[in-house]
């Protein structure tokens, strides 16, 4: 055996230390054979890789982790086979290095590797799932390779740019089970109680999109006008629950084919409901996997919000078949090209399919989420440097999805629909089956539009954060000043090219321009003239009208920035809200900006409360749902900031929304809009959360009726969350019969929507003992590991210390069980973020000092920063402490309890 010399050993160490694979060799085709054993939960496999050696080398370096390499060899184009002299497996670097005695020459060859592995329980790589068959829990096998876990299933060049074709065979499949992969079956062989299935070869694609599912399913299918076979695979006996998703996917395929001027490129598209699944869904080429709640529609148990979510998720994943699968980002730095565009296009498709939902107005919730996370000092650019595959999971966040999609929308609004659509079609055509970077998209858009898109957009994608635009009115002129907005109130440099849109007095009287400097001015004379001309006043100004004329910047809230107006403009806008002159989108934008400015210390809490009061009679879903969200957040801050023994502030929040509840009623109204149905759920959940006694009593009574008679009509699906919160807010160790009934319902119900609905409410109890009991339930087999995210998302404010102690006490168990994957991140975010003091931030930092790893360090830093933001806000609120209850009492219309 040839022993490596010192230089070669140094080179080997250097290779293992790289974040990207060296370019000695590139794969073209994988022939992958997998042989899982569902009883023993392990697998064996072999992979033959057709590859090109691009430069003479003694090393072949590819990705592998948690696999045992049993045999390997390389055969060159002259049929000369060589076996590596050394096989180096580095699990830390997630690399496999094959060392050969003599250098491999430039040219074509075949690498063959045999390996074994474990079907893990962490919902990544090739993993074990379970399903229930006639009351018996049985094993199944599923893959989840994005972002960098194909290497857990087979050794490969596991980077998005290293595309190849895949010919997949799966052996040892129990004959009663279904096996699926990216392509249709080409051959099936029965061997007694087992079968072997060969699949057709895929087109060229990235490793993270390869997929295999083995389980027990029923399916329904349809064929598109273009001949694509589409199936929805559901649990046995529940295939009818896939009908809505199937219908949406068929229409989405047609819509995207037309929009991108590019057909779907595979002969089939399967959608599979997977019982154990860490994310919401995964866009594997031709085989989309879903969490069951995201694919299955249940007429009895799906609320309006479930139906809307299903449409968004299905159209998002189908959109990925173009944005992501056909054209793939070159590296994870450009992840937003996948996720930002798939998010944006899912709203485009849903709006076409369900125009009555007015889904583009709800897209403002997406924008608000992006603005919220990007106001943190610990945010990151849209084009984020990703050094290591270990940390990729952290950039699957609100920046990639929400800011990314909001920037797409802002750019589309600026360029116009026609140019934007034409550009995307050209982009698809140019980069089909290839990889692209952000600048490649900008180049195509620039070419098609004649506008320097890269000049405008580079700042937005390469720079962290976004601006707040200060707008001042003086002598018929608006002055604009931009600076980076930060929730901590820190001063930070930053300048953007900002697409400004504004209206004066009327939406028909508008203007748009680019603010390219830190300070800009706009003469309003022209807008004044057109406004008065529209009033048939020959363009002459009227002093009385003049003083009421409102100016709204960022029309429709489509720009990714915040606006702070001077006192004069603020007063006029508030009058315009009172007079019902503004659109729901702009009312949403004003409230969201004012809340954010207040949190950052740039607006007083009194000003925010007064603004909230103006929204009390608004029944628009967009506006009222944002008001409720602001109520929740402000209530938490005020609870920590001031002494309120009579609970006057809670009464104020109840008073703001009680009239909406009375107008909507508890029972659904025949023929009512989808948005009103969703609004009823949110309004009654808010009343239950704020402790409205009559709501608690009424909904608990209806719950008890339902427990005695599941066919009753008095417990409609859209009030159930509110009822479950009412139960939890009023249960105690001594009075827990309703809580026990709720747990019984959870165990007995077969509907995944009902299970997740219950889980999302049971930690909202103010009682520490009950919350501890609920948290411990997550360690039992009663709650699937993926479903813990619903429990931690709504832990009561009263139990935050309890849940923090629980997290610390159980840290090692949590890390071992959830394995720092997608679900794991929720434990940190949901349990750490609710605190609001600098002392607690320091305590969190101290605990994680020796425990933090690169896979969740950004998540942790952001969570701690959010604690400090609240601590700073509380300090400011306390300076107005004596005035706040007085204002709340003055604004509350119903009698105050004392």
ZAZA-404436 format. One record per residue (C-alpha): residue in three letters; x, y, z. Coordinates in steps of 0.5 Angstrom, whole numbers, padded with zeros to 4 digits, always signed. Layout:
BEGIN
ALAXYZ
...
This chain:
BEGIN
UNK+0000+0000+0000
UNK+0003+0007-0002
UNK+0003+0011+0005
UNK+0001+0019+0004
UNK+0007+0023+0004
UNK+0007+0030+0009
UNK+0005+0034+0003
UNK-0001+0029+0001
UNK-0003+0029+0008
UNK-0003+0037+0009
UNK-0007+0037+0002
UNK-0012+0032+0005
UNK-0013+0036+0011
UNK-0014+0042+0007
UNK-0020+0039+0003
UNK-0023+0036+0009
UNK-0023+0044+0012
UNK-0027+0046+0006
UNK-0034+0048+0006
UNK-0035+0047-0002
UNK-0033+0041-0005
UNK-0027+0041-0010
UNK-0028+0041-0017
UNK-0023+0035-0019
UNK-0029+0031-0021
UNK-0036+0032-0023
UNK-0042+0027-0023
UNK-0047+0026-0029
UNK-0051+0020-0028
UNK-0053+0016-0021
UNK-0055+0009-0021
UNK-0058+0009-0014
UNK-0060+0002-0011
UNK-0063+0002-0004
UNK-0065-0004+0000
UNK-0069-0001+0006
UNK-0071-0006+0012
UNK-0077-0003+0015
UNK-0077-0008+0021
UNK-0069-0007+0023
UNK-0070+0000+0021
UNK-0063+0000+0017
UNK-0062+0000+0009
UNK-0056-0002+0005
UNK-0055+0001-0002
UNK-0050+0002-0008
UNK-0049+0008-0012
UNK-0045+0008-0019
UNK-0044+0015-0021
UNK-0042+0017-0028
UNK-0037+0022-0028
UNK-0032+0027-0031
UNK-0025+0027-0028
UNK-0023+0035-0030
UNK-0016+0035-0027
UNK-0011+0029-0025
UNK-0012+0027-0018
UNK-0011+0022-0013
UNK-0017+0024-0009
UNK-0024+0024-0010
UNK-0028+0028-0005
UNK-0036+0028-0004
UNK-0041+0028+0001
UNK-0043+0023+0006
UNK-0045+0023+0013
UNK-0047+0017+0018
UNK-0046+0012+0012
UNK-0041+0006+0013
UNK-0037+0005+0006
UNK-0037-0003+0005
UNK-0033-0003-0002
UNK-0031+0003-0007
UNK-0028+0003-0014
UNK-0027+0007-0020
UNK-0027+0004-0027
UNK-0024+0009-0032
UNK-0026+0009-0040
UNK-0021+0004-0041
UNK-0025-0001-0037
UNK-0019-0001-0032
UNK-0021-0001-0025
UNK-0018+0001-0019
UNK-0019+0001-0011
UNK-0018+0006-0006
UNK-0012+0005-0002
UNK-0015+0009+0003
UNK-0022+0011+0005
UNK-0023+0017+0010
UNK-0030+0019+0013
UNK-0030+0025+0016
UNK-0037+0026+0019
UNK-0035+0033+0022
UNK-0034+0035+0015
UNK-0039+0031+0012
UNK-0034+0029+0007
UNK-0032+0022+0004
UNK-0025+0022+0001
UNK-0023+0016-0003
UNK-0015+0016-0004
UNK-0012+0013-0010
UNK-0005+0010-0010
UNK-0004+0013-0017
UNK-0007+0019-0020
UNK-0013+0018-0024
UNK-0013+0021-0031
UNK-0017+0026-0034
UNK-0023+0023-0037
UNK-0029+0019-0036
UNK-0030+0014-0031
UNK-0035+0010-0026
UNK-0035+0011-0019
UNK-0038+0005-0015
UNK-0039+0005-0008
UNK-0043+0000-0003
UNK-0046+0003+0004
UNK-0050+0001+0009
UNK-0054+0006+0014
UNK-0059+0007+0019
UNK-0067+0009+0018
UNK-0066+0015+0023
UNK-0071+0018+0027
UNK-0070+0026+0026
UNK-0074+0027+0020
UNK-0068+0028+0015
UNK-0064+0024+0010
UNK-0067+0017+0009
UNK-0071+0016+0016
UNK-0076+0012+0019
UNK-0084+0014+0020
UNK-0090+0011+0022
UNK-0097+0010+0020
UNK-0103+0007+0023
UNK-0106+0001+0020
UNK-0112-0002+0023
UNK-0110+0001+0030
UNK-0103-0002+0029
UNK-0097+0003+0029
UNK-0092+0000+0023
UNK-0086+0003+0020
UNK-0085+0007+0013
UNK-0079+0010+0010
UNK-0079+0017+0007
UNK-0073+0022+0005
UNK-0072+0029+0006
UNK-0066+0032+0003
UNK-0066+0039+0003
UNK-0062+0043+0004
UNK-0056+0038+0005
UNK-0058+0031+0007
UNK-0058+0027+0001
UNK-0051+0025+0004
UNK-0054+0021+0009
UNK-0058+0017+0004
UNK-0052+0016-0001
UNK-0045+0018-0002
UNK-0046+0024-0007
UNK-0044+0031-0010
UNK-0049+0034-0005
UNK-0049+0041-0008
UNK-0054+0044-0012
UNK-0050+0046-0018
UNK-0047+0039-0019
UNK-0054+0037-0022
UNK-0054+0030-0025
UNK-0059+0025-0028
UNK-0062+0019-0023
UNK-0064+0012-0024
UNK-0067+0009-0018
UNK-0068+0002-0016
UNK-0071+0000-0009
UNK-0071-0007-0007
UNK-0074-0011-0001
UNK-0081-0007-0001
UNK-0086-0011+0003
UNK-0091-0013-0003
UNK-0097-0009+0000
UNK-0094-0002+0001
UNK-0093+0003-0005
UNK-0086+0006-0007
UNK-0085+0012-0010
UNK-0080+0016-0013
UNK-0079+0022-0017
UNK-0081+0019-0024
UNK-0086+0013-0026
UNK-0084+0006-0025
UNK-0081+0003-0031
UNK-0081-0004-0028
UNK-0084-0008-0022
UNK-0081-0015-0020
UNK-0085-0019-0014
UNK-0081-0024-0010
UNK-0085-0027-0005
UNK-0087-0022+0000
UNK-0083-0017-0003
UNK-0082-0013-0009
UNK-0077-0009-0013
UNK-0079-0003-0016
UNK-0074+0001-0022
UNK-0076+0008-0024
UNK-0075+0011-0030
UNK-0069+0016-0031
UNK-0070+0023-0028
UNK-0068+0029-0032
UNK-0062+0033-0030
UNK-0063+0036-0023
UNK-0060+0037-0016
UNK-0059+0032-0011
UNK-0063+0035-0005
UNK-0069+0034-0010
UNK-0068+0027-0010
UNK-0074+0023-0006
UNK-0076+0016-0004
UNK-0083+0014+0000
UNK-0085+0007+0002
UNK-0091+0007+0006
UNK-0099+0005+0005
UNK-0103+0009+0002
UNK-0109+0010-0002
UNK-0109+0015-0008
UNK-0114+0019-0013
UNK-0111+0022-0020
UNK-0113+0026-0025
UNK-0109+0028-0032
UNK-0108+0035-0034
UNK-0110+0038-0041
UNK-0102+0037-0043
UNK-0102+0029-0041
UNK-0099+0030-0034
UNK-0101+0025-0029
UNK-0103+0028-0022
UNK-0104+0024-0016
UNK-0105+0025-0009
UNK-0103+0020-0004
UNK-0107+0020+0003
UNK-0108+0015+0009
UNK-0112+0009+0007
UNK-0119+0010+0007
UNK-0118+0018+0007
UNK-0117+0019-0001
UNK-0123+0024-0001
UNK-0119+0028+0003
UNK-0114+0029-0003
UNK-0119+0032-0007
UNK-0118+0039-0006
UNK-0111+0039-0006
UNK-0111+0035-0013
UNK-0116+0040-0016
UNK-0111+0046-0014
UNK-0105+0043-0017
UNK-0108+0041-0023
UNK-0110+0048-0024
UNK-0103+0051-0022
UNK-0100+0047-0027
UNK-0104+0050-0032
UNK-0103+0057-0030
UNK-0095+0056-0029
UNK-0094+0053-0036
UNK-0098+0059-0039
UNK-0095+0064-0034
UNK-0088+0062-0035
UNK-0089+0060-0042
UNK-0085+0053-0040
UNK-0089+0047-0039
UNK-0088+0042-0033
UNK-0082+0038-0035
UNK-0084+0031-0032
UNK-0089+0026-0034
UNK-0092+0026-0027
UNK-0093+0029-0021
UNK-0095+0026-0014
UNK-0097+0029-0008
UNK-0096+0025-0001
UNK-0099+0026+0006
UNK-0093+0024+0010
UNK-0095+0023+0018
UNK-0088+0024+0020
UNK-0085+0031+0017
UNK-0081+0036+0020
UNK-0083+0042+0015
UNK-0090+0044+0012
UNK-0088+0041+0005
UNK-0082+0039+0000
UNK-0082+0040-0007
UNK-0078+0034-0009
UNK-0078+0034-0017
UNK-0085+0030-0019
UNK-0086+0028-0012
UNK-0088+0033-0007
UNK-0088+0031+0000
UNK-0093+0034+0005
UNK-0094+0034+0013
UNK-0101+0031+0013
UNK-0105+0038+0015
UNK-0102+0041+0009
UNK-0105+0036+0004
UNK-0111+0033+0007
UNK-0118+0037+0007
UNK-0123+0035+0012
UNK-0130+0038+0011
UNK-0132+0037+0018
UNK-0125+0039+0021
UNK-0122+0044+0016
UNK-0123+0051+0018
UNK-0123+0057+0013
UNK-0116+0058+0015
UNK-0114+0051+0014
UNK-0117+0051+0007
UNK-0113+0058+0005
UNK-0107+0055+0008
UNK-0107+0049+0004
UNK-0108+0053-0003
UNK-0102+0057-0001
UNK-0098+0051+0001
UNK-0100+0047-0005
UNK-0099+0052-0010
UNK-0092+0054-0007
UNK-0089+0047-0008
UNK-0092+0046-0015
UNK-0089+0053-0017
UNK-0082+0050-0014
UNK-0083+0045-0020
UNK-0080+0051-0024
UNK-0077+0056-0019
UNK-0072+0051-0016
UNK-0073+0045-0019
UNK-0072+0047-0027
UNK-0068+0053-0025
UNK-0064+0052-0019
UNK-0060+0057-0015
UNK-0053+0056-0016
UNK-0051+0056-0008
UNK-0055+0057-0002
UNK-0053+0064-0002
UNK-0059+0065-0007
UNK-0064+0061-0003
UNK-0069+0067-0004
UNK-0069+0065-0011
UNK-0073+0059-0009
UNK-0077+0061-0003
UNK-0078+0068-0005
UNK-0081+0067-0012
UNK-0085+0060-0010
UNK-0088+0065-0004
UNK-0090+0070-0009
UNK-0092+0066-0014
UNK-0097+0062-0009
UNK-0100+0068-0008
UNK-0101+0070-0015
UNK-0104+0063-0017
UNK-0109+0063-0011
UNK-0111+0070-0013
UNK-0113+0067-0020
UNK-0116+0060-0017
UNK-0120+0064-0011
UNK-0121+0071-0013
UNK-0126+0072-0007
UNK-0121+0071-0002
UNK-0117+0078-0004
UNK-0111+0074-0002
UNK-0106+0080-0004
UNK-0109+0084+0001
UNK-0107+0078+0006
UNK-0100+0078+0003
UNK-0099+0084+0007
UNK-0098+0079+0013
UNK-0092+0076+0009
UNK-0089+0083+0008
UNK-0090+0085+0016
UNK-0087+0078+0018
UNK-0081+0080+0013
UNK-0080+0087+0016
UNK-0081+0085+0023
UNK-0075+0080+0023
UNK-0071+0085+0018
UNK-0071+0090+0023
UNK-0066+0086+0028
UNK-0059+0088+0028
UNK-0058+0080+0028
UNK-0062+0080+0021
UNK-0058+0078+0015
UNK-0058+0080+0007
UNK-0063+0076+0003
UNK-0056+0074-0001
UNK-0053+0071+0005
UNK-0046+0068+0006
UNK-0047+0061+0007
UNK-0040+0058+0009
UNK-0042+0051+0011
UNK-0048+0046+0010
UNK-0049+0045+0017
UNK-0052+0052+0018
UNK-0056+0053+0011
UNK-0063+0051+0015
UNK-0062+0057+0019
UNK-0063+0061+0012
UNK-0070+0058+0011
UNK-0073+0064+0015
UNK-0077+0070+0014
UNK-0072+0074+0010
UNK-0071+0068+0005
UNK-0079+0067+0004
UNK-0082+0074+0007
UNK-0077+0079+0005
UNK-0075+0075-0001
UNK-0082+0075-0004
UNK-0084+0082-0002
UNK-0078+0085-0006
UNK-0081+0081-0012
UNK-0087+0084-0011
UNK-0084+0091-0010
UNK-0080+0090-0016
UNK-0086+0087-0020
UNK-0090+0093-0018
UNK-0085+0098-0021
UNK-0083+0095-0027
UNK-0091+0093-0029
UNK-0094+0086-0030
UNK-0093+0085-0037
UNK-0085+0086-0037
UNK-0084+0082-0031
UNK-0088+0076-0034
UNK-0084+0077-0040
UNK-0078+0077-0036
UNK-0079+0071-0032
UNK-0081+0067-0038
UNK-0074+0069-0041
UNK-0071+0067-0035
UNK-0074+0060-0035
UNK-0072+0059-0042
UNK-0065+0061-0041
UNK-0063+0057-0035
UNK-0068+0051-0036
UNK-0064+0045-0033
UNK-0059+0050-0030
UNK-0057+0054-0024
UNK-0057+0061-0023
UNK-0055+0067-0019
UNK-0059+0073-0017
UNK-0055+0077-0022
UNK-0057+0072-0027
UNK-0064+0074-0026
UNK-0063+0082-0026
UNK-0059+0081-0032
UNK-0065+0078-0036
UNK-0070+0083-0032
UNK-0065+0089-0035
UNK-0065+0086-0042
UNK-0073+0086-0042
UNK-0075+0092-0039
UNK-0069+0097-0041
UNK-0068+0099-0034
UNK-0062+0098-0029
UNK-0065+0093-0025
UNK-0059+0090-0022
UNK-0057+0098-0020
UNK-0064+0098-0016
UNK-0064+0091-0013
UNK-0057+0090-0011
UNK-0058+0094-0005
UNK-0064+0091-0003
UNK-0061+0084-0003
UNK-0054+0085-0001
UNK-0055+0089+0004
UNK-0058+0088+0011
UNK-0064+0091+0013
UNK-0069+0097+0010
UNK-0070+0104+0011
UNK-0075+0108+0015
UNK-0077+0114+0011
UNK-0078+0120+0015
UNK-0084+0125+0011
UNK-0084+0132+0013
UNK-0089+0137+0010
UNK-0087+0145+0009
UNK-0090+0150+0004
UNK-0093+0145-0001
UNK-0087+0141-0001
UNK-0085+0134+0002
UNK-0078+0132+0005
UNK-0076+0125+0005
UNK-0070+0123+0009
UNK-0068+0115+0009
UNK-0064+0111+0015
UNK-0064+0104+0017
UNK-0070+0102+0021
UNK-0068+0098+0027
UNK-0073+0095+0033
UNK-0067+0097+0038
UNK-0067+0104+0036
UNK-0060+0104+0034
UNK-0057+0109+0029
UNK-0055+0105+0023
UNK-0052+0108+0017
UNK-0056+0105+0010
UNK-0058+0108+0004
UNK-0063+0104-0001
UNK-0066+0106-0008
UNK-0073+0107-0006
UNK-0079+0106-0010
UNK-0083+0112-0007
UNK-0091+0112-0009
UNK-0096+0117-0006
UNK-0103+0120-0006
UNK-0105+0126-0004
UNK-0113+0127-0002
UNK-0115+0121-0007
UNK-0112+0115-0010
UNK-0113+0118-0017
UNK-0108+0123-0015
UNK-0102+0119-0014
UNK-0094+0120-0016
UNK-0089+0115-0016
UNK-0081+0116-0016
UNK-0074+0113-0014
UNK-0071+0116-0008
UNK-0064+0115-0010
UNK-0061+0120-0004
UNK-0061+0120+0003
UNK-0065+0126+0003
UNK-0070+0128-0003
UNK-0076+0133-0004
UNK-0082+0133-0008
UNK-0086+0139-0010
UNK-0093+0138-0009
UNK-0096+0144-0013
UNK-0098+0139-0019
UNK-0102+0134-0015
UNK-0105+0140-0011
UNK-0107+0142-0018
UNK-0110+0136-0021
UNK-0114+0135-0014
UNK-0117+0141-0014
UNK-0119+0140-0022
UNK-0122+0134-0020
UNK-0127+0138-0015
UNK-0128+0143-0021
UNK-0125+0148-0018
UNK-0121+0150-0024
UNK-0115+0148-0020
UNK-0115+0154-0015
UNK-0113+0152-0008
UNK-0118+0152-0002
UNK-0115+0153+0005
UNK-0121+0150+0009
UNK-0120+0143+0004
UNK-0112+0144+0004
UNK-0112+0143+0011
UNK-0115+0136+0011
UNK-0111+0134+0005
UNK-0108+0127+0007
UNK-0102+0125+0004
UNK-0100+0117+0004
UNK-0093+0114+0002
UNK-0092+0107+0000
UNK-0099+0106-0003
UNK-0102+0099-0002
UNK-0096+0098+0003
UNK-0093+0094-0003
UNK-0086+0097-0002
UNK-0081+0094+0003
UNK-0080+0100+0008
UNK-0083+0104+0014
UNK-0086+0111+0014
UNK-0086+0116+0019
UNK-0090+0122+0018
UNK-0089+0129+0022
UNK-0095+0131+0026
UNK-0099+0135+0021
UNK-0099+0129+0016
UNK-0100+0124+0022
UNK-0106+0128+0024
UNK-0109+0129+0017
UNK-0108+0121+0016
UNK-0112+0120+0022
UNK-0118+0124+0020
UNK-0118+0120+0014
UNK-0118+0114+0017
UNK-0124+0116+0021
UNK-0127+0119+0015
UNK-0126+0112+0012
UNK-0122+0115+0006
UNK-0117+0110+0006
UNK-0116+0103+0003
UNK-0115+0097+0008
UNK-0108+0096+0006
UNK-0106+0103+0008
UNK-0110+0102+0014
UNK-0106+0096+0016
UNK-0099+0099+0014
UNK-0100+0105+0018
UNK-0102+0101+0024
UNK-0096+0096+0023
UNK-0091+0102+0022
UNK-0094+0106+0028
UNK-0093+0099+0032
UNK-0086+0098+0030
UNK-0084+0105+0031
UNK-0087+0105+0038
UNK-0083+0099+0039
UNK-0077+0102+0037
UNK-0078+0108+0041
UNK-0080+0113+0036
UNK-0087+0114+0038
UNK-0091+0114+0044
UNK-0095+0108+0047
UNK-0101+0113+0048
UNK-0100+0115+0040
UNK-0101+0108+0039
UNK-0107+0106+0043
UNK-0110+0112+0040
UNK-0109+0110+0033
UNK-0112+0103+0035
UNK-0118+0106+0038
UNK-0120+0109+0031
UNK-0120+0102+0028
UNK-0125+0099+0033
UNK-0131+0099+0028
UNK-0127+0096+0022
UNK-0130+0089+0020
UNK-0125+0088+0014
UNK-0121+0082+0015
UNK-0114+0085+0014
UNK-0115+0091+0018
UNK-0118+0087+0024
UNK-0113+0081+0024
UNK-0107+0086+0025
UNK-0111+0090+0030
UNK-0112+0084+0034
UNK-0104+0082+0033
UNK-0102+0089+0036
UNK-0107+0088+0042
UNK-0103+0081+0043
UNK-0097+0085+0043
UNK-0098+0091+0047
UNK-0102+0087+0052
UNK-0096+0083+0054
UNK-0091+0089+0054
UNK-0096+0093+0058
UNK-0097+0087+0063
UNK-0089+0087+0064
UNK-0089+0095+0064
UNK-0094+0098+0069
UNK-0099+0096+0075
UNK-0106+0095+0073
UNK-0109+0092+0079
UNK-0116+0093+0076
UNK-0114+0090+0069
UNK-0117+0096+0066
UNK-0112+0095+0060
UNK-0115+0088+0058
UNK-0122+0091+0058
UNK-0120+0096+0053
UNK-0117+0091+0049
UNK-0124+0087+0049
UNK-0128+0093+0048
UNK-0124+0094+0042
UNK-0126+0088+0039
UNK-0133+0086+0042
UNK-0137+0090+0037
UNK-0134+0086+0032
UNK-0136+0079+0035
UNK-0143+0082+0036
UNK-0144+0083+0029
UNK-0140+0077+0027
UNK-0144+0072+0032
UNK-0142+0065+0034
UNK-0145+0061+0029
UNK-0143+0062+0021
UNK-0148+0065+0017
UNK-0151+0062+0011
UNK-0147+0065+0005
UNK-0142+0069+0009
UNK-0135+0071+0006
UNK-0129+0066+0007
UNK-0126+0072+0010
UNK-0131+0073+0015
UNK-0131+0066+0017
UNK-0123+0067+0018
UNK-0125+0073+0022
UNK-0130+0070+0027
UNK-0124+0065+0029
UNK-0119+0071+0030
UNK-0124+0075+0034
UNK-0127+0070+0039
UNK-0120+0067+0040
UNK-0118+0074+0042
UNK-0124+0075+0047
UNK-0122+0068+0050
UNK-0115+0070+0051
UNK-0116+0077+0054
UNK-0121+0073+0059
UNK-0128+0075+0056
UNK-0132+0072+0061
UNK-0138+0071+0057
UNK-0134+0068+0051
UNK-0131+0063+0056
UNK-0138+0061+0059
UNK-0141+0061+0052
UNK-0136+0057+0048
UNK-0135+0052+0054
UNK-0142+0050+0054
UNK-0142+0049+0047
UNK-0136+0044+0048
UNK-0139+0040+0053
UNK-0145+0039+0048
UNK-0140+0037+0043
UNK-0137+0032+0048
UNK-0144+0029+0049
UNK-0146+0029+0042
UNK-0141+0030+0036
UNK-0146+0031+0031
UNK-0149+0037+0034
UNK-0149+0044+0030
UNK-0147+0048+0036
UNK-0140+0047+0036
UNK-0138+0050+0029
UNK-0130+0049+0027
UNK-0128+0056+0026
UNK-0130+0057+0034
UNK-0126+0051+0036
UNK-0120+0054+0038
UNK-0123+0060+0042
UNK-0127+0055+0046
UNK-0120+0051+0047
UNK-0117+0057+0049
UNK-0123+0059+0054
UNK-0122+0052+0057
UNK-0115+0052+0058
UNK-0115+0060+0061
UNK-0120+0057+0066
UNK-0118+0050+0068
UNK-0114+0049+0074
UNK-0111+0043+0078
UNK-0117+0043+0082
UNK-0122+0045+0076
UNK-0119+0041+0070
UNK-0125+0037+0068
UNK-0126+0041+0061
UNK-0118+0040+0060
UNK-0119+0032+0061
UNK-0124+0032+0056
UNK-0120+0036+0051
UNK-0114+0031+0052
UNK-0119+0025+0051
UNK-0122+0029+0045
UNK-0114+0029+0042
UNK-0113+0022+0043
UNK-0120+0020+0040
UNK-0120+0024+0034
UNK-0118+0021+0027
UNK-0117+0028+0024
UNK-0110+0031+0024
UNK-0113+0038+0023
UNK-0117+0037+0030
UNK-0111+0034+0033
UNK-0106+0040+0031
UNK-0112+0045+0033
UNK-0112+0042+0040
UNK-0105+0042+0041
UNK-0104+0049+0039
UNK-0108+0051+0045
UNK-0107+0047+0051
UNK-0100+0051+0053
UNK-0104+0057+0054
UNK-0106+0056+0061
UNK-0104+0061+0066
UNK-0103+0055+0071
UNK-0096+0053+0071
UNK-0097+0046+0073
UNK-0102+0045+0067
UNK-0097+0047+0063
UNK-0091+0043+0065
UNK-0096+0037+0064
UNK-0097+0039+0057
UNK-0090+0040+0056
UNK-0088+0033+0058
UNK-0093+0030+0054
UNK-0089+0032+0048
UNK-0084+0027+0051
UNK-0089+0021+0050
UNK-0092+0018+0044
UNK-0098+0021+0044
UNK-0095+0027+0040
UNK-0091+0026+0034
UNK-0085+0029+0034
UNK-0086+0034+0028
UNK-0093+0037+0032
UNK-0089+0040+0038
UNK-0089+0046+0034
UNK-0096+0047+0035
UNK-0095+0046+0043
UNK-0089+0051+0044
UNK-0092+0057+0039
UNK-0098+0059+0044
UNK-0095+0058+0051
UNK-0098+0063+0056
UNK-0094+0069+0058
UNK-0096+0067+0066
UNK-0092+0060+0064
UNK-0086+0063+0061
UNK-0081+0062+0067
UNK-0084+0055+0068
UNK-0083+0053+0060
UNK-0076+0056+0061
UNK-0074+0052+0067
UNK-0077+0046+0063
UNK-0072+0047+0057
UNK-0066+0048+0061
UNK-0068+0041+0065
UNK-0069+0037+0059
UNK-0064+0040+0054
UNK-0060+0034+0053
UNK-0066+0030+0052
UNK-0069+0035+0047
UNK-0062+0036+0043
UNK-0062+0028+0043
UNK-0069+0027+0041
UNK-0070+0033+0036
UNK-0063+0033+0033
UNK-0062+0040+0032
UNK-0067+0040+0025
UNK-0073+0044+0023
UNK-0077+0043+0029
UNK-0072+0044+0034
UNK-0071+0051+0032
UNK-0078+0052+0035
UNK-0076+0050+0042
UNK-0071+0056+0042
UNK-0075+0061+0039
UNK-0082+0060+0042
UNK-0079+0059+0050
UNK-0074+0064+0050
UNK-0077+0070+0046
UNK-0083+0072+0051
UNK-0078+0074+0056
UNK-0077+0082+0057
UNK-0072+0084+0061
UNK-0064+0085+0060
UNK-0063+0080+0066
UNK-0067+0075+0063
UNK-0063+0076+0056
UNK-0056+0075+0060
UNK-0059+0069+0064
UNK-0061+0066+0057
UNK-0054+0068+0054
UNK-0050+0064+0060
UNK-0054+0058+0059
UNK-0053+0057+0052
UNK-0045+0060+0052
UNK-0043+0053+0052
UNK-0049+0049+0049
UNK-0050+0053+0042
UNK-0048+0050+0036
UNK-0047+0053+0029
UNK-0054+0050+0027
UNK-0058+0055+0031
UNK-0053+0061+0033
UNK-0057+0066+0029
UNK-0064+0064+0032
UNK-0061+0064+0039
UNK-0058+0071+0038
UNK-0065+0074+0034
UNK-0069+0071+0040
UNK-0064+0074+0045
UNK-0064+0081+0041
UNK-0072+0081+0041
UNK-0072+0080+0049
UNK-0067+0086+0049
UNK-0072+0090+0045
UNK-0078+0089+0049
UNK-0074+0091+0055
UNK-0072+0098+0052
UNK-0079+0099+0050
UNK-0081+0097+0057
UNK-0077+0103+0060
UNK-0080+0108+0055
UNK-0087+0106+0057
UNK-0086+0106+0064
UNK-0084+0114+0063
UNK-0092+0114+0061
UNK-0094+0110+0066
UNK-0099+0114+0070
UNK-0102+0116+0063
UNK-0104+0110+0060
UNK-0109+0107+0064
UNK-0113+0114+0064
UNK-0113+0114+0057
UNK-0115+0106+0056
UNK-0121+0108+0061
UNK-0122+0114+0057
UNK-0122+0110+0050
UNK-0126+0104+0053
UNK-0134+0105+0051
UNK-0137+0099+0055
UNK-0137+0100+0063
UNK-0130+0099+0067
UNK-0130+0093+0072
UNK-0127+0096+0078
